[in-house]
Amino acid sequence: MAHENKVLRSIETPDGGRCVDLFVRPDGTFGFEEYRRDSEDGRGWFPIGFHDERTFESEADALEQAVATIEWLAAVLDS
């Protein structure tokens, strides 16, 4: 049986080229991943951060580490 993470929040850049998903795993731990998409490529989002294996005890902890790790995220959240 395959497990599925549940996305709790998706934060996207104004130009729509990048996003960060905060998610909860079936085991109750939290994580995040950074994605990008190219407008000329219709295949959708591609993971680029490779952070999805990192685990956190709370959504707030995952967000805090995402902000510390992903250069553009703080500016998007502040706007």
C-alpha positions as CSV (number, residue, x, y, z in Angstrom):
1,M,0.0,0.0,0.0
2,A,1.5,3.3,-1.1
3,H,1.5,6.2,1.4
4,E,0.5,9.7,0.5
5,N,1.7,12.9,2.1
6,K,-1.0,15.5,2.7
7,V,-0.1,19.0,1.6
8,L,-1.0,21.5,4.3
9,R,0.2,24.6,2.6
10,S,1.7,25.5,-0.8
11,I,3.6,28.8,-1.1
12,E,4.2,30.1,-4.6
13,T,6.4,32.8,-6.0
14,P,4.5,35.7,-7.7
15,D,5.7,34.6,-11.1
16,G,4.5,31.0,-10.5
17,G,7.8,29.5,-11.3
18,R,8.6,28.0,-7.8
19,C,6.7,26.8,-4.8
20,V,7.3,25.2,-1.5
21,D,4.9,22.6,-0.1
22,L,4.5,21.9,3.6
23,F,3.1,18.5,4.2
24,V,2.3,15.9,6.9
25,R,3.2,12.3,6.4
26,P,0.9,9.3,7.3
27,D,3.2,8.7,10.4
28,G,2.4,12.3,11.7
29,T,5.8,13.8,10.9
30,F,6.0,17.0,8.8
31,G,8.2,18.0,5.9
32,F,8.7,20.4,3.0
33,E,9.9,20.4,-0.5
34,E,10.7,23.0,-3.1
35,Y,9.5,22.7,-6.7
36,R,9.9,24.6,-9.9
37,R,8.0,24.6,-13.2
38,D,8.8,26.0,-16.6
39,S,6.0,27.7,-18.4
40,E,7.1,26.2,-21.7
41,D,7.1,22.7,-20.3
42,G,3.6,21.4,-19.7
43,R,4.7,18.5,-17.5
44,G,4.1,20.4,-14.2
45,W,6.2,20.8,-11.1
46,F,9.6,19.2,-10.5
47,P,11.3,18.8,-7.1
48,I,14.5,20.8,-6.9
49,G,15.3,21.0,-3.2
50,F,15.4,17.3,-2.3
51,H,14.3,18.2,1.2
52,D,11.3,15.8,1.3
53,E,13.1,13.2,3.5
54,R,13.8,15.7,6.3
55,T,11.4,15.2,9.2
56,F,10.0,17.7,11.7
57,E,7.7,17.4,14.8
58,S,5.4,20.2,13.7
59,E,4.3,22.2,10.7
60,A,5.8,25.3,12.3
61,D,9.2,23.6,12.6
62,A,9.1,22.5,9.0
63,L,8.2,26.1,7.9
64,E,10.9,27.6,10.0
65,Q,13.5,25.3,8.4
66,A,12.1,25.9,4.9
67,V,12.5,29.7,5.5
68,A,16.1,29.2,6.7
69,T,16.9,27.0,3.7
70,I,15.1,28.4,0.7
71,E,16.4,31.8,-0.3
72,W,13.2,33.4,-1.7
73,L,10.7,32.0,0.8
74,A,10.9,34.7,3.5
75,A,10.4,37.5,1.0
76,V,7.3,35.8,-0.4
77,L,5.9,35.2,3.1
78,D,6.5,38.9,4.0
79,S,4.7,40.3,1.0
